[in-house]
């Protein structure tokens, strides 16, 4: 599998460069919001799964407050309100 031994930073760089190339010279808008939305959702979903659904453990792994995690899980529809 290509990229399997690449760092997360290198994979992110490759993905961003590829995304920018698809814009064919057009200027991206709200790129920070787009990237954070694309990265946070799978990050939270994967870590919550890794923690066996335990939000306190997932929050600790992520280094964020459990309330913040819960708010994000609801926003990304990964948890019922």
SEKOL-582614 format. One record per atom (N, C-alpha, C): residue number from 1; residue in three letters; atom name; x, y, z. Coordinates in nm, 2 decimals, m for minus. Example, Ala and Ser with C-alpha at 12.3 -4.5 7.8 and 13.67 -1.06 7.14 Angstrom:
! residues 2
{1; ALA; N; {1.32; m0.57; 0.78}},
{1; ALA; CA; {1.23; m0.45; 0.78}},
{1; ALA; C; {1.32; m0.33; 0.78}},
{2; SER; N; {1.28; m0.22; 0.71}},
{2; SER; CA; {1.37; m0.11; 0.71}},
{2; SER; C; {1.29; 0.00; 0.79}},
! end
This chain:
! residues 81
{1; UNK; N; {0.08; m0.12; 0.00}},
{1; UNK; CA; {0.00; 0.00; 0.00}},
{1; UNK; C; {0.09; 0.12; 0.00}},
{2; UNK; N; {0.07; 0.21; m0.09}},
{2; UNK; CA; {0.15; 0.33; m0.10}},
{2; UNK; C; {0.13; 0.42; 0.02}},
{3; UNK; N; {0.24; 0.48; 0.07}},
{3; UNK; CA; {0.22; 0.57; 0.18}},
{3; UNK; C; {0.22; 0.51; 0.32}},
{4; UNK; N; {0.22; 0.38; 0.32}},
{4; UNK; CA; {0.21; 0.31; 0.45}},
{4; UNK; C; {0.32; 0.34; 0.55}},
{5; UNK; N; {0.44; 0.37; 0.50}},
{5; UNK; CA; {0.55; 0.41; 0.59}},
{5; UNK; C; {0.57; 0.56; 0.60}},
{6; UNK; N; {0.48; 0.64; 0.54}},
{6; UNK; CA; {0.49; 0.78; 0.55}},
{6; UNK; C; {0.44; 0.83; 0.68}},
{7; UNK; N; {0.49; 0.95; 0.73}},
{7; UNK; CA; {0.44; 1.01; 0.85}},
{7; UNK; C; {0.31; 1.07; 0.82}},
{8; UNK; N; {0.23; 1.10; 0.92}},
{8; UNK; CA; {0.10; 1.16; 0.91}},
{8; UNK; C; {0.12; 1.30; 0.85}},
{9; UNK; N; {0.23; 1.37; 0.88}},
{9; UNK; CA; {0.26; 1.50; 0.83}},
{9; UNK; C; {0.28; 1.49; 0.68}},
{10; UNK; N; {0.36; 1.39; 0.63}},
{10; UNK; CA; {0.39; 1.37; 0.49}},
{10; UNK; C; {0.26; 1.33; 0.41}},
{11; UNK; N; {0.18; 1.25; 0.47}},
{11; UNK; CA; {0.05; 1.21; 0.41}},
{11; UNK; C; {m0.04; 1.33; 0.39}},
{12; UNK; N; {m0.04; 1.41; 0.50}},
{12; UNK; CA; {m0.13; 1.54; 0.49}},
{12; UNK; C; {m0.08; 1.63; 0.39}},
{13; UNK; N; {0.05; 1.65; 0.38}},
{13; UNK; CA; {0.11; 1.73; 0.28}},
{13; UNK; C; {0.08; 1.69; 0.14}},
{14; UNK; N; {0.09; 1.56; 0.11}},
{14; UNK; CA; {0.06; 1.50; m0.02}},
{14; UNK; C; {m0.09; 1.52; m0.05}},
{15; UNK; N; {m0.18; 1.50; 0.05}},
{15; UNK; CA; {m0.32; 1.51; 0.03}},
{15; UNK; C; {m0.36; 1.66; m0.01}},
{16; UNK; N; {m0.30; 1.75; 0.07}},
{16; UNK; CA; {m0.32; 1.90; 0.04}},
{16; UNK; C; {m0.27; 1.94; m0.09}},
{17; UNK; N; {m0.15; 1.90; m0.13}},
{17; UNK; CA; {m0.10; 1.93; m0.26}},
{17; UNK; C; {m0.19; 1.87; m0.37}},
{18; UNK; N; {m0.23; 1.75; m0.35}},
{18; UNK; CA; {m0.32; 1.69; m0.45}},
{18; UNK; C; {m0.45; 1.77; m0.46}},
{19; UNK; N; {m0.51; 1.81; m0.35}},
{19; UNK; CA; {m0.63; 1.88; m0.35}},
{19; UNK; C; {m0.61; 2.01; m0.42}},
{20; UNK; N; {m0.51; 2.09; m0.39}},
{20; UNK; CA; {m0.48; 2.21; m0.46}},
{20; UNK; C; {m0.46; 2.20; m0.61}},
{21; UNK; N; {m0.40; 2.09; m0.65}},
{21; UNK; CA; {m0.38; 2.06; m0.79}},
{21; UNK; C; {m0.52; 2.05; m0.86}},
{22; UNK; N; {m0.61; 1.99; m0.79}},
{22; UNK; CA; {m0.75; 1.97; m0.86}},
{22; UNK; C; {m0.82; 2.10; m0.88}},
{23; UNK; N; {m0.78; 2.20; m0.81}},
{23; UNK; CA; {m0.85; 2.33; m0.83}},
{23; UNK; C; {m0.81; 2.40; m0.95}},
{24; UNK; N; {m0.71; 2.35; m1.03}},
{24; UNK; CA; {m0.67; 2.41; m1.16}},
{24; UNK; C; {m0.65; 2.56; m1.15}},
{25; UNK; N; {m0.57; 2.60; m1.05}},
{25; UNK; CA; {m0.54; 2.74; m1.03}},
{25; UNK; C; {m0.64; 2.83; m0.96}},
{26; UNK; N; {m0.76; 2.77; m0.93}},
{26; UNK; CA; {m0.86; 2.85; m0.86}},
{26; UNK; C; {m0.82; 2.86; m0.71}},
{27; UNK; N; {m0.85; 2.97; m0.65}},
{27; UNK; CA; {m0.81; 2.99; m0.51}},
{27; UNK; C; {m0.91; 2.92; m0.42}},
{28; UNK; N; {m0.86; 2.84; m0.32}},
{28; UNK; CA; {m0.95; 2.78; m0.23}},
{28; UNK; C; {m1.01; 2.88; m0.13}},
{29; UNK; N; {m1.12; 2.85; m0.08}},
{29; UNK; CA; {m1.19; 2.93; 0.03}},
{29; UNK; C; {m1.21; 2.85; 0.15}},
{30; UNK; N; {m1.20; 2.91; 0.27}},
{30; UNK; CA; {m1.23; 2.84; 0.39}},
{30; UNK; C; {m1.15; 2.71; 0.41}},
{31; UNK; N; {m1.02; 2.71; 0.36}},
{31; UNK; CA; {m0.94; 2.59; 0.36}},
{31; UNK; C; {m0.92; 2.54; 0.50}},
{32; UNK; N; {m0.90; 2.62; 0.60}},
{32; UNK; CA; {m0.88; 2.57; 0.74}},
{32; UNK; C; {m1.00; 2.50; 0.78}},
{33; UNK; N; {m1.12; 2.55; 0.77}},
{33; UNK; CA; {m1.24; 2.49; 0.81}},
{33; UNK; C; {m1.26; 2.36; 0.73}},
{34; UNK; N; {m1.23; 2.36; 0.61}},
{34; UNK; CA; {m1.25; 2.23; 0.53}},
{34; UNK; C; {m1.15; 2.12; 0.58}},
{35; UNK; N; {m1.03; 2.16; 0.60}},
{35; UNK; CA; {m0.93; 2.06; 0.64}},
{35; UNK; C; {m0.96; 2.01; 0.78}},
{36; UNK; N; {m1.00; 2.10; 0.87}},
{36; UNK; CA; {m1.03; 2.05; 1.01}},
{36; UNK; C; {m1.15; 1.96; 1.01}},
{37; UNK; N; {m1.25; 1.99; 0.93}},
{37; UNK; CA; {m1.37; 1.91; 0.92}},
{37; UNK; C; {m1.33; 1.77; 0.86}},
{38; UNK; N; {m1.25; 1.77; 0.76}},
{38; UNK; CA; {m1.21; 1.64; 0.70}},
{38; UNK; C; {m1.12; 1.56; 0.79}},
{39; UNK; N; {m1.04; 1.62; 0.88}},
{39; UNK; CA; {m0.95; 1.55; 0.97}},
{39; UNK; C; {m1.01; 1.51; 1.10}},
{40; UNK; N; {m1.09; 1.61; 1.16}},
{40; UNK; CA; {m1.14; 1.58; 1.29}},
{40; UNK; C; {m1.24; 1.46; 1.29}},
{41; UNK; N; {m1.33; 1.46; 1.20}},
{41; UNK; CA; {m1.43; 1.35; 1.20}},
{41; UNK; C; {m1.37; 1.21; 1.20}},
{42; UNK; N; {m1.28; 1.18; 1.11}},
{42; UNK; CA; {m1.22; 1.04; 1.12}},
{42; UNK; C; {m1.13; 1.03; 1.24}},
{43; UNK; N; {m1.07; 1.13; 1.28}},
{43; UNK; CA; {m0.98; 1.13; 1.41}},
{43; UNK; C; {m1.07; 1.09; 1.52}},
{44; UNK; N; {m1.18; 1.16; 1.55}},
{44; UNK; CA; {m1.27; 1.13; 1.66}},
{44; UNK; C; {m1.33; 0.99; 1.65}},
{45; UNK; N; {m1.38; 0.95; 1.53}},
{45; UNK; CA; {m1.44; 0.82; 1.50}},
{45; UNK; C; {m1.34; 0.71; 1.53}},
{46; UNK; N; {m1.22; 0.72; 1.48}},
{46; UNK; CA; {m1.12; 0.62; 1.50}},
{46; UNK; C; {m1.07; 0.60; 1.64}},
{47; UNK; N; {m1.05; 0.72; 1.71}},
{47; UNK; CA; {m1.01; 0.71; 1.85}},
{47; UNK; C; {m1.12; 0.66; 1.94}},
{48; UNK; N; {m1.24; 0.70; 1.91}},
{48; UNK; CA; {m1.35; 0.65; 2.00}},
{48; UNK; C; {m1.37; 0.50; 1.98}},
{49; UNK; N; {m1.35; 0.45; 1.86}},
{49; UNK; CA; {m1.35; 0.31; 1.83}},
{49; UNK; C; {m1.24; 0.24; 1.90}},
{50; UNK; N; {m1.12; 0.30; 1.89}},
{50; UNK; CA; {m1.00; 0.25; 1.96}},
{50; UNK; C; {m1.02; 0.23; 2.11}},
{51; UNK; N; {m1.09; 0.33; 2.17}},
{51; UNK; CA; {m1.12; 0.34; 2.31}},
{51; UNK; C; {m1.24; 0.25; 2.35}},
{52; UNK; N; {m1.29; 0.18; 2.25}},
{52; UNK; CA; {m1.41; 0.09; 2.28}},
{52; UNK; C; {m1.53; 0.17; 2.32}},
{53; UNK; N; {m1.54; 0.29; 2.26}},
{53; UNK; CA; {m1.66; 0.37; 2.29}},
{53; UNK; C; {m1.65; 0.45; 2.42}},
{54; UNK; N; {m1.55; 0.44; 2.49}},
{54; UNK; CA; {m1.53; 0.51; 2.62}},
{54; UNK; C; {m1.48; 0.65; 2.59}},
{55; UNK; N; {m1.58; 0.75; 2.61}},
{55; UNK; CA; {m1.55; 0.89; 2.58}},
{55; UNK; C; {m1.44; 0.95; 2.67}},
{56; UNK; N; {m1.44; 0.91; 2.79}},
{56; UNK; CA; {m1.34; 0.96; 2.88}},
{56; UNK; C; {m1.20; 0.92; 2.84}},
{57; UNK; N; {m1.18; 0.79; 2.80}},
{57; UNK; CA; {m1.06; 0.74; 2.75}},
{57; UNK; C; {m1.02; 0.80; 2.62}},
{58; UNK; N; {m1.11; 0.82; 2.53}},
{58; UNK; CA; {m1.09; 0.88; 2.40}},
{58; UNK; C; {m1.04; 1.03; 2.42}},
{59; UNK; N; {m1.11; 1.10; 2.51}},
{59; UNK; CA; {m1.07; 1.24; 2.54}},
{59; UNK; C; {m0.93; 1.24; 2.59}},
{60; UNK; N; {m0.89; 1.15; 2.68}},
{60; UNK; CA; {m0.76; 1.15; 2.74}},
{60; UNK; C; {m0.66; 1.12; 2.63}},
{61; UNK; N; {m0.68; 1.02; 2.54}},
{61; UNK; CA; {m0.59; 0.99; 2.43}},
{61; UNK; C; {m0.57; 1.11; 2.34}},
{62; UNK; N; {m0.68; 1.19; 2.32}},
{62; UNK; CA; {m0.67; 1.30; 2.23}},
{62; UNK; C; {m0.61; 1.42; 2.30}},
{63; UNK; N; {m0.61; 1.42; 2.43}},
{63; UNK; CA; {m0.56; 1.54; 2.51}},
{63; UNK; C; {m0.66; 1.65; 2.51}},
{64; UNK; N; {m0.79; 1.62; 2.51}},
{64; UNK; CA; {m0.89; 1.72; 2.51}},
{64; UNK; C; {m0.99; 1.69; 2.63}},
{65; UNK; N; {m1.07; 1.79; 2.66}},
{65; UNK; CA; {m1.17; 1.77; 2.77}},
{65; UNK; C; {m1.28; 1.68; 2.71}},
{66; UNK; N; {m1.34; 1.60; 2.80}},
{66; UNK; CA; {m1.44; 1.51; 2.76}},
{66; UNK; C; {m1.57; 1.59; 2.70}},
{67; UNK; N; {m1.60; 1.70; 2.76}},
{67; UNK; CA; {m1.71; 1.78; 2.72}},
{67; UNK; C; {m1.68; 1.83; 2.58}},
{68; UNK; N; {m1.56; 1.87; 2.55}},
{68; UNK; CA; {m1.52; 1.92; 2.41}},
{68; UNK; C; {m1.54; 1.80; 2.31}},
{69; UNK; N; {m1.49; 1.68; 2.35}},
{69; UNK; CA; {m1.51; 1.57; 2.27}},
{69; UNK; C; {m1.65; 1.54; 2.24}},
{70; UNK; N; {m1.73; 1.54; 2.34}},
{70; UNK; CA; {m1.88; 1.51; 2.33}},
{70; UNK; C; {m1.94; 1.61; 2.23}},
{71; UNK; N; {m1.91; 1.74; 2.25}},
{71; UNK; CA; {m1.96; 1.84; 2.16}},
{71; UNK; C; {m1.92; 1.82; 2.02}},
{72; UNK; N; {m1.80; 1.78; 1.99}},
{72; UNK; CA; {m1.75; 1.75; 1.86}},
{72; UNK; C; {m1.82; 1.63; 1.80}},
{73; UNK; N; {m1.84; 1.52; 1.89}},
{73; UNK; CA; {m1.90; 1.40; 1.84}},
{73; UNK; C; {m2.04; 1.43; 1.80}},
{74; UNK; N; {m2.11; 1.51; 1.87}},
{74; UNK; CA; {m2.25; 1.55; 1.83}},
{74; UNK; C; {m2.25; 1.63; 1.70}},
{75; UNK; N; {m2.16; 1.73; 1.69}},
{75; UNK; CA; {m2.15; 1.81; 1.57}},
{75; UNK; C; {m2.12; 1.73; 1.45}},
{76; UNK; N; {m2.04; 1.63; 1.46}},
{76; UNK; CA; {m2.00; 1.55; 1.35}},
{76; UNK; C; {m2.10; 1.43; 1.33}},
{77; UNK; N; {m2.21; 1.43; 1.41}},
{77; UNK; CA; {m2.31; 1.32; 1.40}},
{77; UNK; C; {m2.25; 1.18; 1.43}},
{78; UNK; N; {m2.15; 1.18; 1.52}},
{78; UNK; CA; {m2.09; 1.05; 1.56}},
{78; UNK; C; {m2.15; 1.00; 1.69}},
{79; UNK; N; {m2.25; 1.08; 1.74}},
{79; UNK; CA; {m2.31; 1.05; 1.87}},
{79; UNK; C; {m2.45; 1.12; 1.87}},
{80; UNK; N; {m2.54; 1.05; 1.93}},
{80; UNK; CA; {m2.67; 1.11; 1.94}},
{80; UNK; C; {m2.67; 1.22; 2.05}},
{81; UNK; N; {m2.74; 1.33; 2.03}},
{81; UNK; CA; {m2.75; 1.44; 2.12}},
{81; UNK; C; {m2.81; 1.40; 2.25}},
! end
